Amino acid sequence: MAVVPTQLRQIREDKRLIGLVRKYRLIYDPRHGDYKDVELKEEAWQDIADRLARQRRRLLQTPSLELGLVMSQEESARLASLCMNVLPVV
């Protein structure tokens, strides 16, 4: 099965997200001292969303960019909020 450009783009975006989340153990590691700190988790998710938005804006400056990669500040905030609602709080 051939991988189409849309799938490749999604794979790149997934890898970016995974790389950013990996920097914040408190999001996913119950052994982390701040794992139960909801405020710190919200800050971490907001930072991740902001970084993704900045990466997309930088990509917009590249002539070969496809327009489907744009994320507004509002979308960035919604992504952070959505991620907080999906993760279990222990």
HTML snippet that shows the backbone in 3Dmol.js (N, CA, C, O; Angstrom):
<script src="https://3Dmol.org/build/3Dmol-min.js"></script>
<div id="view" style="width:600px;height:400px;position:relative"></div>
<script>
const pdb = `
ATOM      1  N   MET A   1       0.841  -1.181   0.000  1.00  0.00           N
ATOM      2  CA  MET A   1       0.000   0.000   0.000  1.00  0.00           C
ATOM      3  C   MET A   1       0.886   1.244   0.000  1.00  0.00           C
ATOM      4  O   MET A   1       1.775   1.378   0.840  1.00  0.00           O
ATOM      5  N   ALA A   2       0.646   2.129  -0.922  1.00  0.00           N
ATOM      6  CA  ALA A   2       1.439   3.352  -1.041  1.00  0.00           C
ATOM      7  C   ALA A   2       0.978   4.389  -0.021  1.00  0.00           C
ATOM      8  O   ALA A   2      -0.214   4.529   0.251  1.00  0.00           O
ATOM      9  N   VAL A   3       1.941   5.107   0.534  1.00  0.00           N
ATOM     10  CA  VAL A   3       1.631   6.183   1.476  1.00  0.00           C
ATOM     11  C   VAL A   3       1.465   7.464   0.681  1.00  0.00           C
ATOM     12  O   VAL A   3       2.374   7.877  -0.038  1.00  0.00           O
ATOM     13  N   VAL A   4       0.307   8.093   0.808  1.00  0.00           N
ATOM     14  CA  VAL A   4       0.036   9.320   0.073  1.00  0.00           C
ATOM     15  C   VAL A   4       0.561  10.516   0.848  1.00  0.00           C
ATOM     16  O   VAL A   4       0.779  10.414   2.055  1.00  0.00           O
ATOM     17  N   PRO A   5       0.770  11.660   0.178  1.00  0.00           N
ATOM     18  CA  PRO A   5       1.323  12.841   0.855  1.00  0.00           C
ATOM     19  C   PRO A   5       0.557  13.247   2.114  1.00  0.00           C
ATOM     20  O   PRO A   5       1.164  13.694   3.086  1.00  0.00           O
ATOM     21  N   THR A   6      -0.770  13.098   2.106  1.00  0.00           N
ATOM     22  CA  THR A   6      -1.559  13.463   3.282  1.00  0.00           C
ATOM     23  C   THR A   6      -1.171  12.595   4.466  1.00  0.00           C
ATOM     24  O   THR A   6      -1.067  13.086   5.591  1.00  0.00           O
ATOM     25  N   GLN A   7      -0.959  11.316   4.223  1.00  0.00           N
ATOM     26  CA  GLN A   7      -0.555  10.414   5.307  1.00  0.00           C
ATOM     27  C   GLN A   7       0.843  10.766   5.801  1.00  0.00           C
ATOM     28  O   GLN A   7       1.108  10.712   7.002  1.00  0.00           O
ATOM     29  N   LEU A   8       1.722  11.119   4.899  1.00  0.00           N
ATOM     30  CA  LEU A   8       3.079  11.513   5.301  1.00  0.00           C
ATOM     31  C   LEU A   8       3.046  12.773   6.152  1.00  0.00           C
ATOM     32  O   LEU A   8       3.772  12.882   7.140  1.00  0.00           O
ATOM     33  N   ARG A   9       2.207  13.718   5.768  1.00  0.00           N
ATOM     34  CA  ARG A   9       2.071  14.955   6.539  1.00  0.00           C
ATOM     35  C   ARG A   9       1.548  14.636   7.940  1.00  0.00           C
ATOM     36  O   ARG A   9       2.032  15.186   8.930  1.00  0.00           O
ATOM     37  N   GLN A  10       0.561  13.748   8.017  1.00  0.00           N
ATOM     38  CA  GLN A  10       0.000  13.376   9.316  1.00  0.00           C
ATOM     39  C   GLN A  10       1.047  12.672  10.178  1.00  0.00           C
ATOM     40  O   GLN A  10       1.116  12.904  11.385  1.00  0.00           O
ATOM     41  N   ILE A  11       1.849  11.828   9.573  1.00  0.00           N
ATOM     42  CA  ILE A  11       2.916  11.145  10.307  1.00  0.00           C
ATOM     43  C   ILE A  11       3.912  12.158  10.859  1.00  0.00           C
ATOM     44  O   ILE A  11       4.334  12.043  12.009  1.00  0.00           O
ATOM     45  N   ARG A  12       4.292  13.149  10.056  1.00  0.00           N
ATOM     46  CA  ARG A  12       5.218  14.198  10.524  1.00  0.00           C
ATOM     47  C   ARG A  12       4.607  14.974  11.684  1.00  0.00           C
ATOM     48  O   ARG A  12       5.284  15.251  12.674  1.00  0.00           O
ATOM     49  N   GLU A  13       3.332  15.326  11.562  1.00  0.00           N
ATOM     50  CA  GLU A  13       2.668  16.070  12.628  1.00  0.00           C
ATOM     51  C   GLU A  13       2.574  15.234  13.904  1.00  0.00           C
ATOM     52  O   GLU A  13       2.768  15.750  15.005  1.00  0.00           O
ATOM     53  N   ASP A  14       2.278  13.954  13.755  1.00  0.00           N
ATOM     54  CA  ASP A  14       2.207  13.063  14.917  1.00  0.00           C
ATOM     55  C   ASP A  14       3.565  12.975  15.611  1.00  0.00           C
ATOM     56  O   ASP A  14       3.647  12.999  16.839  1.00  0.00           O
ATOM     57  N   LYS A  15       4.623  12.873  14.814  1.00  0.00           N
ATOM     58  CA  LYS A  15       5.969  12.794  15.391  1.00  0.00           C
ATOM     59  C   LYS A  15       6.329  14.077  16.131  1.00  0.00           C
ATOM     60  O   LYS A  15       6.958  14.031  17.189  1.00  0.00           O
ATOM     61  N   ARG A  16       5.931  15.224  15.577  1.00  0.00           N
ATOM     62  CA  ARG A  16       6.178  16.502  16.265  1.00  0.00           C
ATOM     63  C   ARG A  16       5.462  16.537  17.606  1.00  0.00           C
ATOM     64  O   ARG A  16       6.042  16.920  18.622  1.00  0.00           O
ATOM     65  N   LEU A  17       4.195  16.135  17.598  1.00  0.00           N
ATOM     66  CA  LEU A  17       3.408  16.134  18.832  1.00  0.00           C
ATOM     67  C   LEU A  17       4.018  15.178  19.859  1.00  0.00           C
ATOM     68  O   LEU A  17       4.150  15.531  21.031  1.00  0.00           O
ATOM     69  N   ILE A  18       4.383  13.993  19.435  1.00  0.00           N
ATOM     70  CA  ILE A  18       4.996  13.014  20.341  1.00  0.00           C
ATOM     71  C   ILE A  18       6.281  13.573  20.928  1.00  0.00           C
ATOM     72  O   ILE A  18       6.526  13.440  22.127  1.00  0.00           O
ATOM     73  N   GLY A  19       7.100  14.195  20.097  1.00  0.00           N
ATOM     74  CA  GLY A  19       8.354  14.769  20.574  1.00  0.00           C
ATOM     75  C   GLY A  19       8.130  15.857  21.608  1.00  0.00           C
ATOM     76  O   GLY A  19       8.878  15.955  22.582  1.00  0.00           O
ATOM     77  N   LEU A  20       7.107  16.676  21.406  1.00  0.00           N
ATOM     78  CA  LEU A  20       6.811  17.736  22.368  1.00  0.00           C
ATOM     79  C   LEU A  20       6.247  17.170  23.670  1.00  0.00           C
ATOM     80  O   LEU A  20       6.643  17.604  24.751  1.00  0.00           O
ATOM     81  N   VAL A  21       5.337  16.218  23.582  1.00  0.00           N
ATOM     82  CA  VAL A  21       4.749  15.621  24.781  1.00  0.00           C
ATOM     83  C   VAL A  21       5.817  14.897  25.593  1.00  0.00           C
ATOM     84  O   VAL A  21       5.786  14.914  26.823  1.00  0.00           O
ATOM     85  N   ARG A  22       6.753  14.267  24.911  1.00  0.00           N
ATOM     86  CA  ARG A  22       7.820  13.522  25.577  1.00  0.00           C
ATOM     87  C   ARG A  22       8.617  14.410  26.541  1.00  0.00           C
ATOM     88  O   ARG A  22       9.177  13.912  27.518  1.00  0.00           O
ATOM     89  N   LYS A  23       8.670  15.712  26.276  1.00  0.00           N
ATOM     90  CA  LYS A  23       9.424  16.639  27.124  1.00  0.00           C
ATOM     91  C   LYS A  23       8.726  16.920  28.450  1.00  0.00           C
ATOM     92  O   LYS A  23       9.331  17.469  29.370  1.00  0.00           O
ATOM     93  N   TYR A  24       7.452  16.543  28.548  1.00  0.00           N
ATOM     94  CA  TYR A  24       6.670  16.826  29.752  1.00  0.00           C
ATOM     95  C   TYR A  24       6.202  15.517  30.398  1.00  0.00           C
ATOM     96  O   TYR A  24       5.065  15.090  30.201  1.00  0.00           O
ATOM     97  N   ARG A  25       7.082  14.896  31.162  1.00  0.00           N
ATOM     98  CA  ARG A  25       6.748  13.620  31.804  1.00  0.00           C
ATOM     99  C   ARG A  25       5.527  13.725  32.707  1.00  0.00           C
ATOM    100  O   ARG A  25       4.784  12.757  32.870  1.00  0.00           O
ATOM    101  N   LEU A  26       5.320  14.897  33.291  1.00  0.00           N
ATOM    102  CA  LEU A  26       4.203  15.050  34.217  1.00  0.00           C
ATOM    103  C   LEU A  26       2.859  14.799  33.539  1.00  0.00           C
ATOM    104  O   LEU A  26       1.868  14.546  34.223  1.00  0.00           O
ATOM    105  N   ILE A  27       2.805  14.864  32.229  1.00  0.00           N
ATOM    106  CA  ILE A  27       1.570  14.622  31.491  1.00  0.00           C
ATOM    107  C   ILE A  27       1.218  13.136  31.485  1.00  0.00           C
ATOM    108  O   ILE A  27       0.046  12.778  31.594  1.00  0.00           O
ATOM    109  N   TYR A  28       2.207  12.283  31.361  1.00  0.00           N
ATOM    110  CA  TYR A  28       1.919  10.868  31.116  1.00  0.00           C
ATOM    111  C   TYR A  28       2.510   9.895  32.127  1.00  0.00           C
ATOM    112  O   TYR A  28       2.157   8.716  32.102  1.00  0.00           O
ATOM    113  N   ASP A  29       3.386  10.335  33.008  1.00  0.00           N
ATOM    114  CA  ASP A  29       4.058   9.414  33.924  1.00  0.00           C
ATOM    115  C   ASP A  29       3.499   9.567  35.340  1.00  0.00           C
ATOM    116  O   ASP A  29       3.782  10.562  36.008  1.00  0.00           O
ATOM    117  N   PRO A  30       2.708   8.593  35.805  1.00  0.00           N
ATOM    118  CA  PRO A  30       2.116   8.694  37.137  1.00  0.00           C
ATOM    119  C   PRO A  30       3.152   8.716  38.265  1.00  0.00           C
ATOM    120  O   PRO A  30       2.818   9.060  39.399  1.00  0.00           O
ATOM    121  N   ARG A  31       4.392   8.356  37.970  1.00  0.00           N
ATOM    122  CA  ARG A  31       5.442   8.397  38.997  1.00  0.00           C
ATOM    123  C   ARG A  31       6.063   9.788  39.125  1.00  0.00           C
ATOM    124  O   ARG A  31       6.811  10.051  40.066  1.00  0.00           O
ATOM    125  N   HIS A  32       5.754  10.672  38.185  1.00  0.00           N
ATOM    126  CA  HIS A  32       6.297  12.029  38.234  1.00  0.00           C
ATOM    127  C   HIS A  32       5.673  12.775  39.418  1.00  0.00           C
ATOM    128  O   HIS A  32       4.476  12.640  39.670  1.00  0.00           O
ATOM    129  N   GLY A  33       6.459  13.543  40.129  1.00  0.00           N
ATOM    130  CA  GLY A  33       5.991  14.251  41.304  1.00  0.00           C
ATOM    131  C   GLY A  33       4.835  15.209  41.059  1.00  0.00           C
ATOM    132  O   GLY A  33       4.026  15.446  41.955  1.00  0.00           O
ATOM    133  N   ASP A  34       4.752  15.761  39.850  1.00  0.00           N
ATOM    134  CA  ASP A  34       3.696  16.727  39.529  1.00  0.00           C
ATOM    135  C   ASP A  34       2.580  16.132  38.675  1.00  0.00           C
ATOM    136  O   ASP A  34       1.786  16.871  38.093  1.00  0.00           O
ATOM    137  N   TYR A  35       2.514  14.827  38.598  1.00  0.00           N
ATOM    138  CA  TYR A  35       1.538  14.162  37.742  1.00  0.00           C
ATOM    139  C   TYR A  35       0.101  14.577  38.058  1.00  0.00           C
ATOM    140  O   TYR A  35      -0.725  14.686  37.152  1.00  0.00           O
ATOM    141  N   LYS A  36      -0.198  14.808  39.326  1.00  0.00           N
ATOM    142  CA  LYS A  36      -1.568  15.148  39.732  1.00  0.00           C
ATOM    143  C   LYS A  36      -1.839  16.656  39.723  1.00  0.00           C
ATOM    144  O   LYS A  36      -2.951  17.084  40.030  1.00  0.00           O
ATOM    145  N   ASP A  37      -0.851  17.446  39.381  1.00  0.00           N
ATOM    146  CA  ASP A  37      -1.003  18.906  39.377  1.00  0.00           C
ATOM    147  C   ASP A  37      -1.673  19.353  38.075  1.00  0.00           C
ATOM    148  O   ASP A  37      -1.030  19.456  37.031  1.00  0.00           O
ATOM    149  N   VAL A  38      -2.961  19.611  38.162  1.00  0.00           N
ATOM    150  CA  VAL A  38      -3.756  19.950  36.977  1.00  0.00           C
ATOM    151  C   VAL A  38      -3.275  21.255  36.342  1.00  0.00           C
ATOM    152  O   VAL A  38      -3.221  21.364  35.117  1.00  0.00           O
ATOM    153  N   GLU A  39      -2.928  22.242  37.168  1.00  0.00           N
ATOM    154  CA  GLU A  39      -2.474  23.526  36.624  1.00  0.00           C
ATOM    155  C   GLU A  39      -1.192  23.365  35.816  1.00  0.00           C
ATOM    156  O   GLU A  39      -1.069  23.925  34.726  1.00  0.00           O
ATOM    157  N   LEU A  40      -0.233  22.600  36.346  1.00  0.00           N
ATOM    158  CA  LEU A  40       1.015  22.384  35.605  1.00  0.00           C
ATOM    159  C   LEU A  40       0.758  21.637  34.303  1.00  0.00           C
ATOM    160  O   LEU A  40       1.384  21.922  33.282  1.00  0.00           O
ATOM    161  N   LYS A  41      -0.167  20.677  34.343  1.00  0.00           N
ATOM    162  CA  LYS A  41      -0.505  19.944  33.116  1.00  0.00           C
ATOM    163  C   LYS A  41      -1.123  20.886  32.083  1.00  0.00           C
ATOM    164  O   LYS A  41      -0.803  20.812  30.897  1.00  0.00           O
ATOM    165  N   GLU A  42      -2.010  21.773  32.542  1.00  0.00           N
ATOM    166  CA  GLU A  42      -2.617  22.732  31.617  1.00  0.00           C
ATOM    167  C   GLU A  42      -1.550  23.623  30.994  1.00  0.00           C
ATOM    168  O   GLU A  42      -1.590  23.905  29.797  1.00  0.00           O
ATOM    169  N   GLU A  43      -0.595  24.067  31.813  1.00  0.00           N
ATOM    170  CA  GLU A  43       0.496  24.895  31.293  1.00  0.00           C
ATOM    171  C   GLU A  43       1.327  24.123  30.277  1.00  0.00           C
ATOM    172  O   GLU A  43       1.727  24.670  29.249  1.00  0.00           O
ATOM    173  N   ALA A  44       1.586  22.848  30.567  1.00  0.00           N
ATOM    174  CA  ALA A  44       2.374  22.023  29.647  1.00  0.00           C
ATOM    175  C   ALA A  44       1.648  21.863  28.311  1.00  0.00           C
ATOM    176  O   ALA A  44       2.253  22.012  27.250  1.00  0.00           O
ATOM    177  N   TRP A  45       0.342  21.556  28.369  1.00  0.00           N
ATOM    178  CA  TRP A  45      -0.419  21.395  27.129  1.00  0.00           C
ATOM    179  C   TRP A  45      -0.498  22.699  26.355  1.00  0.00           C
ATOM    180  O   TRP A  45      -0.444  22.699  25.125  1.00  0.00           O
ATOM    181  N   GLN A  46      -0.625  23.814  27.072  1.00  0.00           N
ATOM    182  CA  GLN A  46      -0.671  25.105  26.381  1.00  0.00           C
ATOM    183  C   GLN A  46       0.667  25.379  25.697  1.00  0.00           C
ATOM    184  O   GLN A  46       0.703  25.875  24.571  1.00  0.00           O
ATOM    185  N   ASP A  47       1.763  25.054  26.380  1.00  0.00           N
ATOM    186  CA  ASP A  47       3.083  25.248  25.775  1.00  0.00           C
ATOM    187  C   ASP A  47       3.238  24.381  24.528  1.00  0.00           C
ATOM    188  O   ASP A  47       3.776  24.833  23.518  1.00  0.00           O
ATOM    189  N   ILE A  48       2.774  23.155  24.599  1.00  0.00           N
ATOM    190  CA  ILE A  48       2.834  22.254  23.443  1.00  0.00           C
ATOM    191  C   ILE A  48       2.020  22.834  22.285  1.00  0.00           C
ATOM    192  O   ILE A  48       2.490  22.869  21.148  1.00  0.00           O
ATOM    193  N   ALA A  49       0.800  23.289  22.578  1.00  0.00           N
ATOM    194  CA  ALA A  49      -0.052  23.866  21.532  1.00  0.00           C
ATOM    195  C   ALA A  49       0.594  25.107  20.928  1.00  0.00           C
ATOM    196  O   ALA A  49       0.558  25.299  19.712  1.00  0.00           O
ATOM    197  N   ASP A  50       1.189  25.954  21.776  1.00  0.00           N
ATOM    198  CA  ASP A  50       1.859  27.159  21.277  1.00  0.00           C
ATOM    199  C   ASP A  50       3.040  26.808  20.377  1.00  0.00           C
ATOM    200  O   ASP A  50       3.244  27.435  19.337  1.00  0.00           O
ATOM    201  N   ARG A  51       3.811  25.809  20.781  1.00  0.00           N
ATOM    202  CA  ARG A  51       4.965  25.398  19.969  1.00  0.00           C
ATOM    203  C   ARG A  51       4.519  24.850  18.613  1.00  0.00           C
ATOM    204  O   ARG A  51       5.130  25.146  17.586  1.00  0.00           O
ATOM    205  N   LEU A  52       3.450  24.051  18.617  1.00  0.00           N
ATOM    206  CA  LEU A  52       2.926  23.525  17.351  1.00  0.00           C
ATOM    207  C   LEU A  52       2.457  24.669  16.448  1.00  0.00           C
ATOM    208  O   LEU A  52       2.688  24.651  15.239  1.00  0.00           O
ATOM    209  N   ALA A  53       1.801  25.655  17.045  1.00  0.00           N
ATOM    210  CA  ALA A  53       1.331  26.802  16.263  1.00  0.00           C
ATOM    211  C   ALA A  53       2.512  27.566  15.672  1.00  0.00           C
ATOM    212  O   ALA A  53       2.465  27.984  14.515  1.00  0.00           O
ATOM    213  N   ARG A  54       3.580  27.751  16.465  1.00  0.00           N
ATOM    214  CA  ARG A  54       4.769  28.460  15.950  1.00  0.00           C
ATOM    215  C   ARG A  54       5.415  27.666  14.817  1.00  0.00           C
ATOM    216  O   ARG A  54       5.851  28.244  13.821  1.00  0.00           O
ATOM    217  N   GLN A  55       5.476  26.348  14.966  1.00  0.00           N
ATOM    218  CA  GLN A  55       6.055  25.517  13.903  1.00  0.00           C
ATOM    219  C   GLN A  55       5.246  25.661  12.622  1.00  0.00           C
ATOM    220  O   GLN A  55       5.814  25.757  11.534  1.00  0.00           O
ATOM    221  N   ARG A  56       3.946  25.676  12.747  1.00  0.00           N
ATOM    222  CA  ARG A  56       3.100  25.818  11.559  1.00  0.00           C
ATOM    223  C   ARG A  56       3.282  27.178  10.908  1.00  0.00           C
ATOM    224  O   ARG A  56       3.322  27.282   9.682  1.00  0.00           O
ATOM    225  N   ARG A  57       3.394  28.232  11.732  1.00  0.00           N
ATOM    226  CA  ARG A  57       3.620  29.572  11.159  1.00  0.00           C
ATOM    227  C   ARG A  57       4.942  29.625  10.414  1.00  0.00           C
ATOM    228  O   ARG A  57       5.034  30.227   9.344  1.00  0.00           O
ATOM    229  N   ARG A  58       5.981  28.989  10.985  1.00  0.00           N
ATOM    230  CA  ARG A  58       7.279  28.952  10.289  1.00  0.00           C
ATOM    231  C   ARG A  58       7.158  28.221   8.968  1.00  0.00           C
ATOM    232  O   ARG A  58       7.740  28.633   7.965  1.00  0.00           O
ATOM    233  N   LEU A  59       6.399  27.130   8.971  1.00  0.00           N
ATOM    234  CA  LEU A  59       6.210  26.376   7.735  1.00  0.00           C
ATOM    235  C   LEU A  59       5.482  27.205   6.682  1.00  0.00           C
ATOM    236  O   LEU A  59       5.709  27.041   5.483  1.00  0.00           O
ATOM    237  N   LEU A  60       4.608  28.096   7.139  1.00  0.00           N
ATOM    238  CA  LEU A  60       3.889  28.956   6.192  1.00  0.00           C
ATOM    239  C   LEU A  60       4.834  29.844   5.406  1.00  0.00           C
ATOM    240  O   LEU A  60       4.525  30.254   4.287  1.00  0.00           O
ATOM    241  N   GLN A  61       5.965  30.137   5.980  1.00  0.00           N
ATOM    242  CA  GLN A  61       6.933  30.990   5.308  1.00  0.00           C
ATOM    243  C   GLN A  61       7.719  30.218   4.256  1.00  0.00           C
ATOM    244  O   GLN A  61       8.464  30.815   3.479  1.00  0.00           O
ATOM    245  N   THR A  62       7.561  28.898   4.224  1.00  0.00           N
ATOM    246  CA  THR A  62       8.222  28.056   3.239  1.00  0.00           C
ATOM    247  C   THR A  62       7.344  28.004   1.986  1.00  0.00           C
ATOM    248  O   THR A  62       6.164  27.669   2.089  1.00  0.00           O
ATOM    249  N   PRO A  63       7.881  28.322   0.821  1.00  0.00           N
ATOM    250  CA  PRO A  63       7.075  28.380  -0.410  1.00  0.00           C
ATOM    251  C   PRO A  63       6.344  27.088  -0.750  1.00  0.00           C
ATOM    252  O   PRO A  63       5.286  27.139  -1.377  1.00  0.00           O
ATOM    253  N   SER A  64       6.865  25.946  -0.364  1.00  0.00           N
ATOM    254  CA  SER A  64       6.242  24.681  -0.763  1.00  0.00           C
ATOM    255  C   SER A  64       5.173  24.216   0.215  1.00  0.00           C
ATOM    256  O   SER A  64       4.661  23.105   0.080  1.00  0.00           O
ATOM    257  N   LEU A  65       4.826  25.040   1.194  1.00  0.00           N
ATOM    258  CA  LEU A  65       3.858  24.643   2.213  1.00  0.00           C
ATOM    259  C   LEU A  65       2.454  24.517   1.640  1.00  0.00           C
ATOM    260  O   LEU A  65       2.017  25.317   0.812  1.00  0.00           O
ATOM    261  N   GLU A  66       1.764  23.480   2.112  1.00  0.00           N
ATOM    262  CA  GLU A  66       0.360  23.336   1.762  1.00  0.00           C
ATOM    263  C   GLU A  66      -0.455  24.106   2.798  1.00  0.00           C
ATOM    264  O   GLU A  66      -0.117  24.071   3.981  1.00  0.00           O
ATOM    265  N   LEU A  67      -1.490  24.781   2.398  1.00  0.00           N
ATOM    266  CA  LEU A  67      -2.253  25.637   3.297  1.00  0.00           C
ATOM    267  C   LEU A  67      -2.957  24.880   4.410  1.00  0.00           C
ATOM    268  O   LEU A  67      -3.334  25.495   5.407  1.00  0.00           O
ATOM    269  N   GLY A  68      -3.148  23.596   4.288  1.00  0.00           N
ATOM    270  CA  GLY A  68      -3.842  22.819   5.300  1.00  0.00           C
ATOM    271  C   GLY A  68      -3.100  22.694   6.616  1.00  0.00           C
ATOM    272  O   GLY A  68      -3.641  22.106   7.552  1.00  0.00           O
ATOM    273  N   LEU A  69      -1.896  23.213   6.733  1.00  0.00           N
ATOM    274  CA  LEU A  69      -1.111  23.056   7.953  1.00  0.00           C
ATOM    275  C   LEU A  69      -1.242  24.231   8.915  1.00  0.00           C
ATOM    276  O   LEU A  69      -0.525  24.271   9.915  1.00  0.00           O
ATOM    277  N   VAL A  70      -2.115  25.174   8.656  1.00  0.00           N
ATOM    278  CA  VAL A  70      -2.210  26.380   9.462  1.00  0.00           C
ATOM    279  C   VAL A  70      -3.005  26.110  10.744  1.00  0.00           C
ATOM    280  O   VAL A  70      -4.068  25.490  10.702  1.00  0.00           O
ATOM    281  N   MET A  71      -2.481  26.581  11.884  1.00  0.00           N
ATOM    282  CA  MET A  71      -3.204  26.473  13.148  1.00  0.00           C
ATOM    283  C   MET A  71      -3.245  27.861  13.783  1.00  0.00           C
ATOM    284  O   MET A  71      -2.202  28.458  14.052  1.00  0.00           O
ATOM    285  N   SER A  72      -4.438  28.366  14.018  1.00  0.00           N
ATOM    286  CA  SER A  72      -4.578  29.682  14.627  1.00  0.00           C
ATOM    287  C   SER A  72      -4.338  29.588  16.130  1.00  0.00           C
ATOM    288  O   SER A  72      -4.264  28.491  16.684  1.00  0.00           O
ATOM    289  N   GLN A  73      -4.218  30.745  16.790  1.00  0.00           N
ATOM    290  CA  GLN A  73      -4.056  30.768  18.247  1.00  0.00           C
ATOM    291  C   GLN A  73      -5.283  30.127  18.902  1.00  0.00           C
ATOM    292  O   GLN A  73      -5.160  29.408  19.894  1.00  0.00           O
ATOM    293  N   GLU A  74      -6.452  30.392  18.345  1.00  0.00           N
ATOM    294  CA  GLU A  74      -7.682  29.824  18.895  1.00  0.00           C
ATOM    295  C   GLU A  74      -7.653  28.292  18.782  1.00  0.00           C
ATOM    296  O   GLU A  74      -8.018  27.590  19.725  1.00  0.00           O
ATOM    297  N   GLU A  75      -7.220  27.782  17.626  1.00  0.00           N
ATOM    298  CA  GLU A  75      -7.112  26.335  17.453  1.00  0.00           C
ATOM    299  C   GLU A  75      -6.080  25.756  18.402  1.00  0.00           C
ATOM    300  O   GLU A  75      -6.261  24.659  18.931  1.00  0.00           O
ATOM    301  N   SER A  76      -5.006  26.485  18.618  1.00  0.00           N
ATOM    302  CA  SER A  76      -3.965  26.063  19.540  1.00  0.00           C
ATOM    303  C   SER A  76      -4.530  25.922  20.954  1.00  0.00           C
ATOM    304  O   SER A  76      -4.264  24.933  21.637  1.00  0.00           O
ATOM    305  N   ALA A  77      -5.303  26.905  21.384  1.00  0.00           N
ATOM    306  CA  ALA A  77      -5.912  26.864  22.718  1.00  0.00           C
ATOM    307  C   ALA A  77      -6.920  25.729  22.811  1.00  0.00           C
ATOM    308  O   ALA A  77      -6.991  25.043  23.830  1.00  0.00           O
ATOM    309  N   ARG A  78      -7.709  25.525  21.739  1.00  0.00           N
ATOM    310  CA  ARG A  78      -8.678  24.426  21.735  1.00  0.00           C
ATOM    311  C   ARG A  78      -7.981  23.076  21.823  1.00  0.00           C
ATOM    312  O   ARG A  78      -8.458  22.172  22.510  1.00  0.00           O
ATOM    313  N   LEU A  79      -6.846  22.934  21.124  1.00  0.00           N
ATOM    314  CA  LEU A  79      -6.088  21.688  21.176  1.00  0.00           C
ATOM    315  C   LEU A  79      -5.604  21.419  22.595  1.00  0.00           C
ATOM    316  O   LEU A  79      -5.718  20.295  23.084  1.00  0.00           O
ATOM    317  N   ALA A  80      -5.069  22.429  23.255  1.00  0.00           N
ATOM    318  CA  ALA A  80      -4.604  22.261  24.629  1.00  0.00           C
ATOM    319  C   ALA A  80      -5.763  21.865  25.532  1.00  0.00           C
ATOM    320  O   ALA A  80      -5.622  20.975  26.371  1.00  0.00           O
ATOM    321  N   SER A  81      -6.898  22.516  25.365  1.00  0.00           N
ATOM    322  CA  SER A  81      -8.073  22.222  26.182  1.00  0.00           C
ATOM    323  C   SER A  81      -8.573  20.799  25.922  1.00  0.00           C
ATOM    324  O   SER A  81      -8.897  20.068  26.858  1.00  0.00           O
ATOM    325  N   LEU A  82      -8.631  20.418  24.671  1.00  0.00           N
ATOM    326  CA  LEU A  82      -9.090  19.084  24.304  1.00  0.00           C
ATOM    327  C   LEU A  82      -8.178  18.022  24.904  1.00  0.00           C
ATOM    328  O   LEU A  82      -8.656  17.031  25.457  1.00  0.00           O
ATOM    329  N   CYS A  83      -6.880  18.221  24.800  1.00  0.00           N
ATOM    330  CA  CYS A  83      -5.936  17.248  25.334  1.00  0.00           C
ATOM    331  C   CYS A  83      -6.092  17.097  26.839  1.00  0.00           C
ATOM    332  O   CYS A  83      -5.975  15.986  27.357  1.00  0.00           O
ATOM    333  N   MET A  84      -6.355  18.184  27.553  1.00  0.00           N
ATOM    334  CA  MET A  84      -6.555  18.107  28.997  1.00  0.00           C
ATOM    335  C   MET A  84      -7.808  17.319  29.333  1.00  0.00           C
ATOM    336  O   MET A  84      -7.841  16.622  30.347  1.00  0.00           O
ATOM    337  N   ASN A  85      -8.844  17.414  28.503  1.00  0.00           N
ATOM    338  CA  ASN A  85     -10.109  16.722  28.759  1.00  0.00           C
ATOM    339  C   ASN A  85     -10.021  15.239  28.451  1.00  0.00           C
ATOM    340  O   ASN A  85     -10.840  14.464  28.945  1.00  0.00           O
ATOM    341  N   VAL A  86      -9.058  14.824  27.653  1.00  0.00           N
ATOM    342  CA  VAL A  86      -8.974  13.426  27.241  1.00  0.00           C
ATOM    343  C   VAL A  86      -8.117  12.614  28.200  1.00  0.00           C
ATOM    344  O   VAL A  86      -8.360  11.423  28.395  1.00  0.00           O
ATOM    345  N   LEU A  87      -7.125  13.244  28.795  1.00  0.00           N
ATOM    346  CA  LEU A  87      -6.207  12.516  29.662  1.00  0.00           C
ATOM    347  C   LEU A  87      -6.832  12.257  31.019  1.00  0.00           C
ATOM    348  O   LEU A  87      -7.473  13.139  31.589  1.00  0.00           O
ATOM    349  N   PRO A  88      -6.649  11.050  31.541  1.00  0.00           N
ATOM    350  CA  PRO A  88      -7.188  10.746  32.875  1.00  0.00           C
ATOM    351  C   PRO A  88      -6.393  11.465  33.958  1.00  0.00           C
ATOM    352  O   PRO A  88      -5.169  11.569  33.881  1.00  0.00           O
ATOM    353  N   VAL A  89      -7.094  11.952  34.951  1.00  0.00           N
ATOM    354  CA  VAL A  89      -6.442  12.566  36.103  1.00  0.00           C
ATOM    355  C   VAL A  89      -6.510  11.558  37.233  1.00  0.00           C
ATOM    356  O   VAL A  89      -7.592  11.118  37.622  1.00  0.00           O
ATOM    357  N   VAL A  90      -5.346  11.192  37.758  1.00  0.00           N
ATOM    358  CA  VAL A  90      -5.294  10.179  38.813  1.00  0.00           C
ATOM    359  C   VAL A  90      -5.069  10.826  40.152  1.00  0.00           C
ATOM    360  O   VAL A  90      -4.995  10.135  41.167  1.00  0.00           O
TER     361      VAL A  90
END
`;
const viewer = $3Dmol.createViewer("view");
viewer.addModel(pdb, "pdb");
viewer.setStyle({}, {cartoon: {color: "spectrum"}});
viewer.zoomTo();
viewer.render();
</script>
